[in-house]
């Protein structure tokens, strides 16, 4: 009798194997999403002089009030960029996840519908509400430091500890919860209820594998993002492009990168779900035989 434990599949390798066929099959949708993201990036960047604001911050003669005004403009622009692009990201993740699951489905196909989208959106929002909990930890300790400020003057070493340690724990807990709830998207689309609980159970003992796979895949896609910008910089220096032309090309590169990354994210977490499902089914066979 062979009791050897089967070798576990690599999340990132299996994901990359599935990525190219998915991109090829959905190339029109990927290009359409890239164009929409590029247009949004271009329109939102009109009138925003990032280089000029950076030069103002570097100016040693700038007053605190002027510096605060520049920072306010940068934050305001970043906020509007996020509010405009996050819905596009969310919708693209839903679409590409559903399409991938439909291509991989062996029985019931997940359906495109308003109800299915709203259910997926609700579960995704629940996931991110849970992710907010760890981030409240440093905020709570910062409030304690402010409240006890006069009493802590004699022990100044405690102030950095009361800020750094909770911040470190918050980052650790945030990543841990993010990994444990990483299967919410495919589970919600497949209506595997209860979604958050099922994701938490399925990922138990696999956080390191999921994190490592996502890290490797991120490293793989860094050149996809930076090489086009390096080429654009070379073209700018060689041909002296205008700021408007540079912004247009930069937006196109950004849009294409967003399209590829959204597909890659959807494929990766669907692949993790498929592999964990197979491993759990394989592990349950010996238990059934023993019973």
C-alpha positions as CSV (number, residue, x, y, z in Angstrom):
1,X,0.0,0.0,0.0
2,X,1.4,3.4,-1.0
3,X,1.1,5.9,1.7
4,X,3.2,8.6,0.0
5,X,1.8,12.1,0.3
6,X,1.1,13.5,-3.2
7,X,3.2,16.6,-4.1
8,X,1.1,19.7,-3.7
9,X,0.7,21.9,-6.8
10,X,2.2,25.4,-7.0
11,X,-0.4,28.1,-7.0
12,X,1.6,30.6,-9.0
13,X,2.8,28.0,-11.6
14,X,-0.7,26.7,-12.2
15,X,-2.1,30.3,-12.3
16,X,0.4,31.4,-14.9
17,X,-0.3,28.3,-17.0
18,X,-4.0,29.3,-17.1
19,X,-3.4,33.0,-17.6
20,X,-2.2,33.0,-21.2
21,X,-5.2,30.9,-22.5
22,X,-7.5,33.2,-20.5
23,X,-6.0,36.4,-22.0
24,X,-6.2,34.9,-25.5
25,X,-9.8,33.9,-25.0
26,X,-10.9,37.2,-23.5
27,X,-8.6,39.6,-25.4
28,X,-11.4,41.8,-26.6
29,X,-12.7,42.4,-23.1
30,X,-9.2,42.9,-21.7
31,X,-8.5,45.5,-24.5
32,X,-11.9,47.2,-23.8
33,X,-11.2,47.4,-20.1
34,X,-7.7,48.7,-20.8
35,X,-9.1,51.5,-23.0
36,X,-11.7,52.5,-20.3
37,X,-9.0,52.6,-17.6
38,X,-6.6,54.6,-19.9
39,X,-9.4,57.1,-20.7
40,X,-10.2,57.5,-17.0
41,X,-6.5,57.9,-16.1
42,X,-6.1,60.5,-18.8
43,X,-9.2,62.5,-18.0
44,X,-8.5,62.5,-14.3
45,X,-4.9,63.6,-14.8
46,X,-5.9,66.6,-17.0
47,X,-4.9,69.8,-15.2
48,X,-2.9,68.0,-12.5
49,X,0.7,69.0,-12.7
50,X,2.4,66.3,-10.7
51,X,5.9,67.5,-11.6
52,X,5.1,71.1,-10.7
53,X,3.7,70.1,-7.3
54,X,6.8,68.0,-6.6
55,X,9.0,70.9,-7.5
56,X,7.1,73.1,-5.1
57,X,7.6,70.6,-2.2
58,X,11.3,70.6,-2.9
59,X,11.5,74.4,-2.8
60,X,13.2,75.3,0.5
61,X,11.5,78.7,0.6
62,X,8.0,77.3,0.6
63,X,6.0,78.2,3.7
64,X,4.1,75.7,5.9
65,X,0.8,77.0,4.6
66,X,1.9,76.6,1.0
67,X,3.2,73.1,1.7
68,X,-0.1,72.1,3.3
69,X,-2.0,73.5,0.3
70,X,0.2,71.4,-2.1
71,X,-0.3,68.3,0.0
72,X,-4.1,68.9,0.1
73,X,-4.1,69.1,-3.7
74,X,-2.2,65.8,-4.0
75,X,-4.5,64.0,-1.5
76,X,-7.6,65.4,-3.2
77,X,-6.4,64.2,-6.6
78,X,-5.5,60.8,-5.2
79,X,-8.9,60.5,-3.6
80,X,-10.8,61.3,-6.8
81,X,-8.6,58.9,-8.8
82,X,-9.4,56.1,-6.3
83,X,-13.1,56.9,-6.3
84,X,-13.2,56.8,-10.1
85,X,-11.1,53.7,-10.6
86,X,-12.1,51.4,-7.7
87,X,-15.5,50.7,-9.2
88,X,-13.9,49.9,-12.5
89,X,-11.5,47.5,-10.8
90,X,-14.3,45.8,-8.9
91,X,-16.5,45.3,-11.9
92,X,-13.6,43.9,-14.0
93,X,-12.6,41.5,-11.2
94,X,-16.3,40.2,-11.1
95,X,-16.4,39.9,-14.9
96,X,-13.1,38.1,-15.4
97,X,-13.6,35.8,-12.4
98,X,-17.0,34.8,-13.7
99,X,-15.7,34.2,-17.2
100,X,-12.8,32.1,-15.9
101,X,-15.1,30.0,-13.7
102,X,-17.5,29.5,-16.6
103,X,-14.6,28.2,-18.8
104,X,-13.5,25.9,-16.0
105,X,-16.9,24.8,-14.9
106,X,-17.8,21.1,-15.3
107,X,-21.4,21.3,-14.3
108,X,-23.5,24.4,-13.4
109,X,-22.2,27.6,-15.0
110,X,-22.1,30.8,-13.0
111,X,-24.5,33.3,-14.5
112,X,-24.1,36.9,-15.3
113,X,-27.0,38.8,-13.7
114,X,-27.6,41.9,-11.6
115,X,-28.6,39.7,-8.7
116,X,-25.3,37.7,-9.0
117,X,-23.3,40.8,-9.2
118,X,-25.0,42.4,-6.2
119,X,-24.5,39.3,-4.2
120,X,-20.8,39.2,-5.1
121,X,-20.4,42.9,-4.3
122,X,-22.1,42.5,-0.9
123,X,-19.7,39.6,0.1
124,X,-16.7,41.6,-1.2
125,X,-17.7,44.6,0.9
126,X,-18.1,42.3,4.0
127,X,-14.6,41.1,3.4
128,X,-13.2,44.6,3.3
129,X,-15.1,45.6,6.4
130,X,-13.4,42.7,8.2
131,X,-10.1,44.0,6.9
132,X,-10.8,47.4,8.5
133,X,-10.8,45.8,12.0
134,X,-7.0,45.3,12.2
135,X,-6.4,48.9,11.0
136,X,-8.3,50.2,13.9
137,X,-5.7,48.9,16.3
138,X,-3.0,51.6,15.8
139,X,-5.7,54.2,15.7
140,X,-6.9,53.1,19.2
141,X,-3.4,53.1,20.6
142,X,-2.7,56.5,19.1
143,X,-5.8,57.8,20.9
144,X,-4.4,56.3,24.1
145,X,-1.0,58.0,23.5
146,X,-2.8,61.4,23.0
147,X,-5.0,61.0,26.0
148,X,-2.1,60.0,28.2
149,X,0.4,62.4,26.7
150,X,1.2,64.4,29.8
151,X,1.6,61.2,31.9
152,X,4.0,59.7,29.3
153,X,6.4,62.6,29.2
154,X,8.6,61.0,31.8
155,X,8.7,57.7,29.8
156,X,9.3,58.9,26.3
157,X,10.5,55.5,25.1
158,X,7.0,54.1,25.6
159,X,5.5,56.5,23.0
160,X,7.3,54.9,20.0
161,X,6.5,51.5,21.3
162,X,2.8,52.2,21.8
163,X,2.7,53.4,18.1
164,X,5.1,51.0,16.4
165,X,4.1,47.7,18.0
166,X,0.3,48.1,17.3
167,X,1.1,49.3,13.8
168,X,3.2,46.2,13.2
169,X,0.5,43.9,14.6
170,X,-2.1,45.7,12.5
171,X,-0.2,45.0,9.3
172,X,0.4,41.4,10.2
173,X,-3.3,40.9,11.1
174,X,-4.4,42.7,7.9
175,X,-2.3,40.4,5.7
176,X,-3.5,37.3,7.7
177,X,-7.2,38.2,7.3
178,X,-6.7,39.1,3.7
179,X,-5.2,35.7,2.9
180,X,-7.8,33.8,4.9
181,X,-10.6,35.6,3.0
182,X,-8.8,35.5,-0.4
183,X,-11.4,33.0,-1.9
184,X,-14.4,35.2,-1.3
185,X,-14.6,36.3,-4.9
186,X,-14.8,32.9,-6.6
187,X,-16.9,31.5,-3.7
188,X,-19.4,34.3,-4.0
189,X,-19.8,33.9,-7.7
190,X,-20.3,30.2,-7.3
191,X,-22.8,30.8,-4.5
192,X,-20.9,28.6,-2.1
193,X,-22.6,29.7,1.1
194,X,-21.6,30.7,3.7
195,X,-19.0,32.5,1.6
196,X,-16.7,34.1,4.3
197,X,-16.8,31.1,6.6
198,X,-16.0,28.7,3.7
199,X,-13.0,30.8,2.6
200,X,-11.7,30.9,6.1
201,X,-11.9,27.1,6.5
202,X,-10.5,26.3,3.0
203,X,-7.4,28.6,3.5
204,X,-6.6,27.3,7.0
205,X,-3.0,26.2,6.9
206,X,-2.3,27.6,3.4
207,X,-1.7,31.3,4.2
208,X,2.0,30.9,3.4
209,X,1.4,29.2,0.1
210,X,-1.2,31.8,-1.0
211,X,1.1,34.7,0.0
212,X,4.1,33.2,-1.7
213,X,2.2,32.5,-4.9
214,X,0.8,36.1,-5.0
215,X,4.3,37.5,-4.2
216,X,5.9,35.5,-7.1
217,X,3.2,36.5,-9.5
218,X,3.7,40.1,-8.5
219,X,7.4,39.9,-9.2
220,X,6.6,38.4,-12.6
221,X,4.4,41.3,-13.5
222,X,6.7,44.1,-12.3
223,X,8.6,44.1,-15.7
224,X,5.2,44.3,-17.5
225,X,4.6,47.6,-15.7
226,X,8.1,49.1,-15.7
227,X,9.6,48.1,-19.1
228,X,7.0,50.1,-21.1
229,X,7.6,53.2,-19.0
230,X,11.4,52.9,-19.4
231,X,10.8,52.6,-23.2
232,X,8.5,55.7,-23.0
233,X,11.2,57.6,-21.1
234,X,13.7,56.7,-23.9
235,X,11.2,57.9,-26.6
236,X,10.7,61.1,-24.7
237,X,14.4,61.8,-24.5
238,X,15.0,60.9,-28.2
239,X,12.0,62.7,-29.8
240,X,11.1,65.4,-27.3
241,X,7.5,64.5,-26.8
242,X,5.1,67.1,-25.4
243,X,3.6,66.7,-21.9
244,X,0.2,65.9,-23.5
245,X,1.7,63.2,-25.7
246,X,3.6,61.7,-22.7
247,X,0.4,61.7,-20.7
248,X,-1.6,60.0,-23.5
249,X,1.0,57.2,-23.9
250,X,1.4,56.8,-20.2
251,X,-2.3,56.4,-19.7
252,X,-2.4,53.7,-22.5
253,X,0.4,51.8,-20.8
254,X,-1.4,52.1,-17.4
255,X,-4.7,50.9,-18.9
256,X,-3.1,47.9,-20.5
257,X,-1.3,47.0,-17.3
258,X,-4.5,47.3,-15.3
259,X,-6.3,45.0,-17.7
260,X,-3.6,42.3,-17.5
261,X,-3.3,42.5,-13.7
262,X,-7.1,42.3,-13.2
263,X,-7.2,39.1,-15.3
264,X,-4.2,37.7,-13.4
265,X,-5.8,38.4,-10.0
266,X,-9.0,36.7,-11.0
267,X,-7.2,33.7,-12.5
268,X,-4.9,33.4,-9.5
269,X,-7.6,33.2,-6.8
270,X,-9.7,30.9,-8.9
271,X,-6.7,28.7,-9.3
272,X,-6.1,28.7,-5.6
273,X,-9.7,27.7,-5.0
274,X,-9.6,24.9,-7.6
275,X,-6.3,23.4,-6.2
276,X,-7.5,23.6,-2.6
277,X,-10.8,22.0,-3.5
278,X,-8.9,19.1,-5.3
279,X,-6.6,18.7,-2.3
280,X,-9.4,18.5,0.2
281,X,-11.2,16.0,-2.0
282,X,-8.1,13.9,-2.2
283,X,-7.5,14.1,1.5
284,X,-11.1,13.0,2.2
285,X,-10.8,9.7,0.3
286,X,-8.5,7.9,2.8
287,X,-10.7,9.1,5.6
288,X,-13.7,7.6,3.9
289,X,-11.9,4.3,3.2
290,X,-10.8,4.1,6.9
291,X,-14.4,4.7,8.0
